[in-house]
Amino acid sequence: MIMLGKMSSGIKCVVFDFDDTLADTKRVVELIKKIEPDKKFLAGRGWVFSKREFEKARKIMENKVENQRQKPSKNKGNIYAQELLKVLKVPYSKKLAEGMVKAYWKEKEKNLKLMPHVKKTLKFLKKRKLKLCVVSNISVNTNKKAAKKLGILKYFTEFFTSYQHGGIKSELKIFYNLLKKINKGRKNKINPEECLMVGNNAGEDGAAKKLGMKVALLKPTLKGKEHLEKIKPDFMLDDLLDLKRIIKS
């Protein structure tokens, strides 16, 4: 672990990103590209494409909807499916698009695994009576369902998602609203500097520093390295277990 700041004993709340911080999503996404559940779903309804045709169509679709990745939306999966059908020249129907999305998520949930030492870390933090939350650009229901399957739902008091608050994490709205929610009804308010944001995206998760939160980034799945110098995270983690050294009893 690279320590970029002092050890922090005043942390009262730890906020986690979900994908590639708690759940090993990158591995699953690569696996799904090989399995192609959406391609199989279409084949079952009479729309058969070769592997090469489908891969080419997927790349075109991803380029066309690239801007959608940075927009808060509850139905991103359907947007991607709709565009993919268009590229494949398959007549669009809501039922067809939803079926493709369900096939994709079913395969993802089946193969999803935790990042190393997640449960051990969460148990440690919970014993310290810290408030644990999840803040993500993925829908609450999707993350809760995945967290339940992975056996970690019980550790968290709040699940927040960007589309509910009209902006992605780097726009800070979600962090403001999270603080408001966790402080509702509390006599002793939790201040931003008493929160630690743990994630793997320097641009999005690192934005919490602008609000005064401390930031720890996970090196093995790190994204947005170009933002590191500007963000100046407090901690760089080799493993989530490094949090035990940051959070003092």
C-alpha positions, 0 to 999 in steps of 0.5 A: 500500500502506498500511503499518500496521507496520514493514517486516519483514525477519525473515519466514521463512514466508509463509502465503496464503489461497487464494480471492480472495487467490491465485485470483480466485474471486469473479469465477468464482462470479458467472460460474457463477451465470449459467452455472448448471451444476447447473441444466443437470445436472438438466435433462439428467436430466429435472428442468427449471426456469426461471431464475427458479425456480432462482434463487429456490430457490438463495436459499432454500437459501443462507439455510437453510445459512448456518450451514454456511458457518461449520462445518468440513466436507469435504462442504459442496458435497454439503450445499448440493446436498442442500438445493437438491434439497429446495427444488426438491422433487426426490427426493434421491439421492447420485448426483444431488447429487454430479453437481451438485457435480462440474458446479459445480467443473468449471465453476469450474476451467475459468474460474478465474484468478490474482489479479494478479501472483501468479506474480511474487510467488511467484517473488520469495518463493521466491528468498528461500528462504521457506517458502510455505504455503496455509491455507484453509477449502476442501479440500486436494485442491480447492486443490491441483488448482486450484493445479496448473491455475494453475501455482503448486503448485510454490511451496508446501510445505504445504496446510492446510484447516480441516475437518482440524483441527476449526475455521475459521481464526478459531479458531486451531487451524489456525494452531497445527497449521501451525506444528507441521507446518512445524517438524517436524524443524527445528533452528531453529524458525520462531516465529509472529512470523516468519510473515506471513499474507496473505489478504483476510478480516479476521476469519479471516486476521486472527485469526493476529495472536492467535497472534503472526503478522504479517498483510497483507490484500488491499484489492481483495477485502477481507472482514470490514471490521468486524474491522479495528479489532480485528485491526489488520493490519500491512499493507494491500496494494493488490496482492500485489506489495506483499509485495516491499516488506515482505519484505526480502532 
